[in-house]
Amino acid sequence: MRLLIKGATIIDETGAEARRNILVQDGKVKAITDHDLDANDDERVIDAQGALLMPGLIDVHVHFREPGFEDKETIATGSRAAARGGFTTVLAMPNLNPVPVTATLLRQQLRRNEESGLIHVKQYGAISANLTDETVSPIKELAAAGAIGFTNDGKGVQSAATMLAAMKAAKAVNRSLVAHLEDQSLMNGGVMNKGERADQLGLPGADPLAETSQLARDLVLAQATGVRYHVAHLSTKVGVELVRVAKAMGVHVTAEVSPHHLLLDDTDIQSATQTNLKMNPPLRTPADREAVIAGLLDGTIDMVATDHAPHSVADKRGDFRTAAFGITGLETCFPLLYTHFVESGLATLGQLQQWLVKAPASAFDLDAPTVLKVGMKADLAMFDISHRHTINANEFASKAVNSPFVGQTVTGMTLITMVDGEIVYDATTDNTGGHDDNE
């Protein structure tokens, strides 16, 4: 396939913005130029009219639910949602049924991802069986089978001895260990952040120490082992400070923050029935939100990851006491970040590309393009950064609609997503979007 994109805004290798014409052929970027490129009869021509063209986005934290929870999401629907969001590579979590805790199960999961995914779907192996066992998985065998890293996401590793053994094993195979930070003894059955707003609503609060105490433990263990340690969905002011200090001490730590922790806090919860605001870790205080924003802007937090956590409508019925934790994120991430950070003047397009492409690829040693240049494989995403649109759940490609951002007006709609030079999402001609309540 030959594709000619005319008049796209790009971020070049120097970090500067420029208007260029791009030729894609045989799965690669063949030319980037400010000169006119003549179109052949066999190629499609897209007039970008200044739309932003970037290397495909990378999300290191998604839940595609298959196998075991296909009523919430499947690899097919999750990867369609990713493509609609401009993501060409995602790293999928192992809280599945069965959990990929052996090399055989991991290889089976990788085959599912390959067969059903529209995009590149990498797979984490589990640190331990059922995400709760104290005996560490056969990490060497899982790495050889293709695990991109190791995590018990959804569950915190309760035993320091288990975490230490997992870190040593992950270090030996040069894979990242990804921590969901949650000390169960400090959760207190909490369904939102412990504090003034939880008291006002009469809801049990989860102590933020459940996150920060495990983080402090893990950073000491990471320093001792030299493992590549990655913090999932960092959400607290103290957590940001701990990561900042650890980096200054030379600990090999990277961290992610989710869009919802950047844009929302517990004061947005006005009622216990606003279940699309229930997630884990929970929305924190305004001071915590300010701290994670500052940490992202100063580089303490390396990247943004969605923690895309789809649930059925039934899962989210009721109130905070009964509804499931989690929100969707793949289809809203780019427009929310572009609107609230770039369009507002808080950050640059270069920083956005750092958070959503360069830093994730670097942290996990991904074979993914990070700068638009000749010869790169054509994993590309093009975004309309000129027109406003309203986030509409009926347009979601995901099975799930559990997003608190539905109804918000934003800038940055995905126009085209390409994987290895093939268009997998096209806002004008493709049918990958559109939520079907009967799915």
C-alpha positions in Angstrom: 0.0 0.0 0.0 1.2 3.5 -0.9 -0.2 6.4 1.1 0.6 10.1 0.6 -0.2 12.5 3.5 0.0 16.1 2.5 0.4 19.1 4.8 0.7 17.3 8.1 2.1 19.0 11.2 4.9 16.9 12.6 7.5 17.1 15.4 10.8 16.6 13.7 14.0 15.0 15.1 15.1 18.3 16.6 11.8 18.6 18.5 10.5 21.5 16.3 7.1 21.6 14.8 7.0 21.6 11.0 4.5 21.2 8.1 5.5 18.3 5.9 4.4 15.8 3.2 4.9 12.1 4.1 5.0 9.1 1.9 4.2 5.6 3.3 5.1 2.5 1.3 5.7 -1.2 2.1 5.0 -0.6 5.8 7.5 2.1 6.3 7.9 5.9 6.0 9.7 6.4 2.7 9.8 10.2 2.5 9.3 13.3 4.7 9.7 16.5 2.8 8.4 20.1 2.5 8.4 19.6 -1.3 5.5 18.4 -3.3 5.3 14.7 -3.8 3.5 13.5 -7.0 0.8 10.9 -6.3 0.8 7.7 -8.3 -2.4 6.1 -9.5 -2.1 3.2 -7.0 -1.8 5.3 -3.8 -4.3 7.0 -1.5 -3.8 10.8 -0.9 -4.8 12.4 2.4 -4.9 16.1 2.7 -4.0 16.5 6.3 -4.7 20.3 6.4 -2.3 20.8 9.3 -3.5 17.8 11.3 -0.9 16.4 13.7 1.0 13.3 12.6 2.9 11.4 15.3 4.4 7.9 15.8 1.7 5.7 17.2 0.9 6.2 20.8 2.0 3.6 23.4 0.0 2.6 26.5 1.8 0.4 29.1 -1.3 -0.3 31.2 -4.5 -1.7 29.6 -7.0 -4.4 30.5 -8.5 -6.3 27.6 -10.3 -8.8 29.8 -10.0 -11.8 27.5 -10.0 -14.6 28.5 -12.4 -14.8 31.4 -14.3 -11.5 31.3 -15.4 -11.0 27.7 -18.6 -9.4 28.8 -16.5 -6.3 29.8 -14.1 -6.3 26.8 -12.3 -8.5 24.3 -8.9 -8.2 22.6 -10.8 -7.3 19.4 -12.9 -4.5 21.0 -10.1 -3.3 23.2 -7.7 -3.1 20.3 -10.3 -1.2 18.3 -10.6 1.2 21.1 -6.9 1.6 21.2 -6.7 2.2 17.4 -9.5 4.8 17.8 -7.4 6.5 20.4 -4.3 6.6 18.3 -2.5 3.8 20.1 -0.5 1.4 18.0 1.2 -0.5 20.9 -0.3 -1.5 24.3 0.9 -3.6 27.2 -1.9 -5.8 28.5 -2.3 -6.7 32.2 -2.5 -10.4 33.3 -5.5 -10.2 35.6 -7.3 -12.7 33.4 -8.8 -16.2 33.8 -6.6 -18.1 33.6 -3.8 -15.8 34.8 -0.8 -16.2 32.4 1.4 -17.6 35.1 3.2 -20.3 33.2 5.1 -20.3 29.9 2.3 -22.3 28.2 -0.4 -20.0 29.3 1.7 -16.9 28.3 2.3 -18.3 24.8 -1.5 -19.0 24.5 -2.2 -15.4 25.5 0.3 -14.0 23.0 -1.4 -16.0 20.2 -4.8 -14.6 21.2 -3.3 -11.1 21.2 -1.8 -11.6 17.7 -4.9 -13.2 16.2 -7.5 -10.8 17.6 -5.6 -7.5 18.0 -5.7 -4.8 15.4 -2.6 -3.3 16.9 0.6 -4.6 18.7 -0.6 -6.1 22.0 2.3 -7.0 24.3 1.6 -9.1 27.3 2.7 -9.0 31.0 3.3 -12.2 32.9 2.0 -12.5 36.5 4.4 -12.1 39.4 2.6 -15.0 41.2 -0.3 -17.4 40.8 -3.8 -15.8 41.1 -2.0 -12.5 41.6 -2.0 -13.3 45.3 0.3 -16.3 45.9 3.5 -15.7 47.8 5.5 -18.1 45.5 7.0 -16.2 42.6 6.1 -17.4 39.0 8.7 -19.0 36.8 9.9 -15.6 35.6 12.8 -16.9 33.5 10.5 -19.2 31.5 7.9 -16.5 31.1 10.5 -14.1 29.8 11.7 -16.6 27.3 8.1 -17.2 26.2 7.7 -13.5 25.5 6.5 -11.7 28.6 7.2 -7.9 28.3 7.4 -7.5 32.1 5.8 -8.8 35.3 3.0 -7.5 37.5 0.2 -8.5 39.7 -1.8 -5.5 38.7 -5.1 -5.3 40.6 -3.4 -6.7 43.7 -0.5 -5.3 45.7 2.3 -7.8 46.6 1.8 -8.1 50.3 5.0 -9.9 51.2 8.3 -8.1 51.1 10.0 -11.4 50.7 7.9 -12.2 47.6 8.6 -8.8 46.1 12.4 -9.2 46.7 12.4 -12.6 45.1 10.4 -11.3 42.1 12.8 -8.4 41.7 15.8 -10.6 41.7 14.2 -12.9 39.1 13.1 -9.9 36.9 16.6 -8.4 37.2 18.2 -11.7 36.0 16.1 -11.6 32.8 16.3 -7.8 32.3 12.6 -7.2 32.5 10.6 -4.5 34.3 8.7 -5.3 37.4 5.5 -3.2 37.5 3.9 -2.5 40.9 0.3 -2.0 41.8 0.8 -0.5 45.2 -1.8 -1.6 47.7 -1.2 -2.7 51.3 -4.4 -4.5 52.1 -4.0 -4.0 55.8 -4.4 -0.2 55.2 -7.3 -0.3 52.7 -10.0 -0.5 55.4 -12.6 -1.7 52.9 -12.2 1.8 51.3 -14.2 2.6 48.2 -12.7 6.2 47.7 -9.9 8.2 49.2 -9.8 8.5 52.9 -10.5 12.1 53.9 -13.0 14.9 54.2 -15.0 14.1 51.1 -15.4 10.4 52.1 -16.6 11.6 55.5 -19.1 14.0 54.0 -20.5 11.2 51.8 -20.5 8.6 54.6 -18.3 6.2 52.5 -15.4 4.1 53.8 -12.1 5.6 52.8 -8.9 3.9 51.6 -5.8 5.2 53.4 -3.3 6.7 50.9 -0.6 5.0 53.1 -1.7 1.8 51.3 0.1 3.2 48.3 3.0 5.1 49.8 4.1 2.5 52.4 4.4 -0.2 49.7 6.2 2.3 47.4 8.7 3.1 50.1 9.4 -0.6 50.7 9.7 -1.4 47.0 12.1 1.5 46.3 14.5 0.2 49.0 14.2 -3.3 47.5 14.7 -1.9 43.9 17.9 -0.1 45.0 19.2 -3.3 46.6 18.5 -5.5 43.5 19.0 -3.1 40.6 15.8 -4.2 39.0 13.9 -2.0 36.5 11.1 -1.0 38.7 8.0 0.7 37.3 5.3 2.4 39.4 1.7 1.9 38.1 -0.8 4.7 38.3 1.0 6.9 40.9 -1.6 9.1 42.6 -0.2 10.7 45.8 1.9 13.7 46.7 4.0 11.6 49.0 4.5 9.0 46.3 5.8 11.6 43.8 8.3 12.8 46.4 9.4 9.2 47.1 10.0 8.6 43.4 11.9 11.9 43.1 14.2 11.0 45.9 14.7 7.5 44.6 15.7 8.8 41.2 18.2 11.2 42.8 19.7 8.2 44.6 20.1 6.3 41.3 17.3 3.8 41.7 16.2 2.4 38.3 12.6 3.6 38.7 10.1 4.8 36.2 6.5 5.9 37.0 3.2 6.5 35.2 0.2 8.6 36.0 -3.3 8.1 34.6 -5.3 10.9 32.9 -8.0 10.7 35.5 -5.5 11.4 38.4 -4.2 14.4 36.4 -7.6 15.9 35.7 -9.9 14.9 38.6 -9.8 14.7 42.4 -12.1 13.6 45.2 -13.9 17.0 45.3 -15.4 16.0 41.9 -17.3 13.2 43.7 -20.6 15.0 44.6 -22.6 11.8 45.2 -22.1 8.2 46.0 -24.0 7.3 42.8 -21.3 8.8 40.5 -19.8 5.4 40.0 -17.8 6.4 36.9 -15.6 8.2 39.4 -14.8 5.1 41.3 -11.3 3.7 40.5 -8.3 2.1 42.2 -6.2 3.9 43.2 -9.0 6.3 44.0 -9.2 10.0 43.1 -7.1 11.8 45.7 -7.1 15.3 47.1 -6.6 18.5 45.1 -3.1 18.7 46.6 -2.3 15.2 45.3 -3.6 16.1 41.9 -1.4 19.2 41.8 1.6 17.1 42.8 1.2 14.5 40.1 0.8 17.3 37.5 4.0 18.9 38.8 5.8 15.5 38.8 4.8 14.9 35.2 5.9 18.3 34.1 9.3 18.1 35.9 10.1 14.5 34.7 9.7 12.8 38.1 6.7 10.9 36.5 7.9 9.6 33.1 4.7 8.9 31.2 1.0 8.8 31.0 -0.8 5.4 30.9 -4.6 5.0 30.8 -5.2 2.0 33.1 -8.0 1.3 30.6 -10.4 -0.7 32.8 -13.7 -1.5 30.9 -16.7 -2.7 32.8 -20.3 -3.6 31.8 -23.1 -1.2 32.6 -24.3 -3.7 35.2 -20.8 -3.6 36.9 -21.2 0.1 37.4 -24.8 0.2 38.7 -25.6 1.1 42.3 -23.2 3.3 44.2 -19.6 3.5 45.4 -20.2 0.6 47.9 -21.2 -1.9 45.2 -19.9 -0.8 41.8 -16.7 -2.0 40.3 -13.5 0.0 40.4 -12.2 1.4 37.1 -12.8 3.5 34.0 -12.1 3.3 30.3 -9.3 5.5 29.0 -7.9 4.6 25.5 -10.3 6.6 23.5 -10.2 9.8 25.6 -6.6 10.0 26.6 -5.1 12.0 23.7 -7.8 14.6 23.4 -7.9 15.1 27.2 -4.2 15.6 27.4 -4.0 17.7 24.3 -6.8 20.0 25.6 -5.8 20.3 29.2 -2.0 20.4 28.7 -1.0 21.5 25.2 -3.9 23.7 24.1 -4.0 25.3 27.6 -0.3 26.2 27.3 0.8 24.1 30.2 3.0 21.7 28.0 4.2 21.4 24.5 3.5 18.9 21.7 7.1 17.6 22.3 6.3 16.9 25.9 3.1 15.1 24.9 5.0 12.9 22.5 7.5 12.2 25.3 4.8 11.1 27.7 2.8 9.0 25.2 5.6 7.6 22.9 9.2 8.1 23.8 9.2 7.4 27.6 7.0 4.2 27.3 9.2 2.8 24.5 12.4 3.6 26.4 11.2 2.2 29.8 10.1 -1.2 28.3 12.7 -1.5 25.5 9.9 -1.6 22.9 10.6 -2.0 19.2 8.4 0.9 18.4 9.1 4.2 16.5 9.4 7.2 18.7 10.3 10.0 16.3 8.9 10.5 12.9 11.7 9.8 10.4 12.4 8.2 7.1 12.8 4.4 7.4 10.7 4.0 10.5 8.0 1.4 10.4 4.7 3.1 9.7 3.0 2.9 13.1 1.4 6.3 12.9 -1.5 8.3 14.3 -3.0 11.5 12.9 -5.1 13.9 15.1 -7.3 16.8 14.3 -6.0 19.6 16.6 -8.1 22.4 15.0 -11.6 21.5 15.9 -13.5 20.9 19.1 -15.7 17.8 19.6 -17.8 16.3 22.4 -16.8 13.0 23.9 -19.8 10.7 23.0 -20.1 7.2 24.5 -22.2 6.1 21.5 -19.0 6.5 19.4 -16.8 4.3 21.6 -15.2 1.3 20.0 -14.8 -0.3 23.4 -17.6 -2.5 24.7 -17.6 -0.3 27.8 -18.8 3.3 28.3 -17.7 3.7 32.0 -16.0 7.1 31.5 -16.5 10.2 33.6 -15.3 12.3 30.7 -18.4 11.6 28.5 -19.9 14.9 27.5 -16.7 17.0 27.8 -15.8 19.1 24.8 -12.1 18.6 23.8 -9.7 19.1 20.9 -7.6 16.3 19.4 -9.8 13.7 17.7 -8.0 10.8 16.0 -8.4 10.8 12.3 -6.1 8.0 11.1 -4.3 5.2 12.9 -1.8 3.0 11.0 0.0 -0.2 12.1 2.9 -1.4 9.9 1.6 0.8 7.1 -2.0 -0.5 7.2 -4.8 1.7 8.2 -6.6 0.2 11.2 -8.8 3.2 12.1 -10.1 5.9 9.8 -12.5 8.5 11.2 -14.0 9.2 7.8 -14.3 5.8 6.2 -13.7 3.2 8.8 -16.3 1.5 10.9 -14.2 0.6 13.9 -15.9 3.1 16.1 -19.4 3.0 17.5 -20.6 1.3 20.6 -23.3 -1.4 20.4 -25.2 -1.9 23.5 -26.1 -5.4 22.4 -22.5 -6.6 22.3 
